[in-house]
Amino acid sequence: MDDLDRRLIELFADEPRIGVLEASRRLGIARGTVQARLDKLTSSGVVTGWGPDLSPEALGFPVMAFLTLEIRQGSGHDAVATHLSGIAEVLEAYTITGAGDMWARVVAPSNADLQRVIDRVLAEPGIERCTTVIALATQIPHRVLPLARAAVV
């Protein structure tokens, strides 16, 4: 990744609907160069999507929690991951090291409804135990642009 890739990523991150032609005008490079760079960034996996970023809060899910799941030995992570993928309120899940086996970020419309989400998660027989931490405020939202800036060679 070079400086042009970084500038291109920052432009599309700031204005995702800008379009290739306008990006080429703003960056002072050929339209084909912009398209080729975007294609390269996508095929190499640097850019993983072009869809809109959605706000769980605006969709009616202002409560966010982190679940640390302990998985029953022999049950396997894949079965748990498949189960979690069927629950809309589960935004992401990761296999982890440490006290638990898997971490999941979930949302709910209210603290009371969070119990319903947790109960759905725990309906998987492979999950032995769950520890929940409720997020009170977002201090640093999900971000990747600082990495793109640091990755320029």
PEMODA-V201038 format. One record per residue. N is the residue number from 0. RES is the residue in three letters. D_LAST is the distance of its C-alpha to the last C-alpha in Angstrom with 1 decimal. Layout:
N&RES&D_LAST / N&RES&D_LAST
This chain:
0&MET&6.3 / 1&ASP&5.5 / 2&ASP&7.5 / 3&LEU&10.7 / 4&ASP&10.4 / 5&ARG&10.0 / 6&ARG&13.0 / 7&LEU&14.8 / 8&ILE&14.7 / 9&GLU&15.9 / 10&LEU&18.5 / 11&PHE&19.9 / 12&ALA&19.9 / 13&ASP&21.9 / 14&GLU&24.1 / 15&PRO&24.2 / 16&ARG&27.1 / 17&ILE&25.7 / 18&GLY&25.8 / 19&VAL&23.8 / 20&LEU&26.0 / 21&GLU&25.6 / 22&ALA&21.9 / 23&SER&21.8 / 24&ARG&24.2 / 25&ARG&22.3 / 26&LEU&18.9 / 27&GLY&20.8 / 28&ILE&19.8 / 29&ALA&22.0 / 30&ARG&23.3 / 31&GLY&22.5 / 32&THR&18.8 / 33&VAL&18.7 / 34&GLN&20.8 / 35&ALA&18.9 / 36&ARG&15.5 / 37&LEU&17.6 / 38&ASP&19.2 / 39&LYS&16.1 / 40&LEU&14.8 / 41&THR&18.3 / 42&SER&19.1 / 43&SER&16.1 / 44&GLY&17.3 / 45&VAL&14.5 / 46&VAL&17.2 / 47&THR&20.4 / 48&GLY&23.0 / 49&TRP&24.2 / 50&GLY&27.4 / 51&PRO&28.7 / 52&ASP&28.0 / 53&LEU&31.5 / 54&SER&33.1 / 55&PRO&35.4 / 56&GLU&37.3 / 57&ALA&38.0 / 58&LEU&39.2 / 59&GLY&41.7 / 60&PHE&40.0 / 61&PRO&39.3 / 62&VAL&39.7 / 63&MET&36.8 / 64&ALA&37.2 / 65&PHE&35.4 / 66&LEU&37.5 / 67&THR&37.2 / 68&LEU&39.0 / 69&GLU&40.8 / 70&ILE&41.4 / 71&ARG&44.6 / 72&GLN&44.1 / 73&GLY&44.4 / 74&SER&43.7 / 75&GLY&40.1 / 76&HIS&37.1 / 77&ASP&37.1 / 78&ALA&40.6 / 79&VAL&39.6 / 80&ALA&36.4 / 81&THR&38.5 / 82&HIS&41.0 / 83&LEU&38.5 / 84&SER&37.0 / 85&GLY&40.4 / 86&ILE&40.5 / 87&ALA&39.1 / 88&GLU&38.7 / 89&VAL&36.2 / 90&LEU&32.8 / 91&GLU&30.8 / 92&ALA&31.5 / 93&TYR&29.8 / 94&THR&31.2 / 95&ILE&30.8 / 96&THR&31.7 / 97&GLY&34.2 / 98&ALA&37.5 / 99&GLY&37.1 / 100&ASP&36.0 / 101&MET&34.5 / 102&TRP&33.3 / 103&ALA&33.9 / 104&ARG&33.3 / 105&VAL&36.4 / 106&VAL&37.9 / 107&ALA&41.5 / 108&PRO&43.7 / 109&SER&45.4 / 110&ASN&45.7 / 111&ALA&48.9 / 112&ASP&47.3 / 113&LEU&44.5 / 114&GLN&47.2 / 115&ARG&47.7 / 116&VAL&44.1 / 117&ILE&44.2 / 118&ASP&47.4 / 119&ARG&45.9 / 120&VAL&43.0 / 121&LEU&45.6 / 122&ALA&47.7 / 123&GLU&45.7 / 124&PRO&47.8 / 125&GLY&44.8 / 126&ILE&43.8 / 127&GLU&45.9 / 128&ARG&44.8 / 129&CYS&42.6 / 130&THR&41.6 / 131&THR&40.7 / 132&VAL&38.8 / 133&ILE&39.1 / 134&ALA&36.3 / 135&LEU&37.8 / 136&ALA&35.0 / 137&THR&31.3 / 138&GLN&29.4 / 139&ILE&25.9 / 140&PRO&25.9 / 141&HIS&23.6 / 142&ARG&20.1 / 143&VAL&16.7 / 144&LEU&15.0 / 145&PRO&14.0 / 146&LEU&12.0 / 147&ALA&10.3 / 148&ARG&9.5 / 149&ALA&8.4 / 150&ALA&6.2 / 151&VAL&3.8 / 152&VAL&0.0
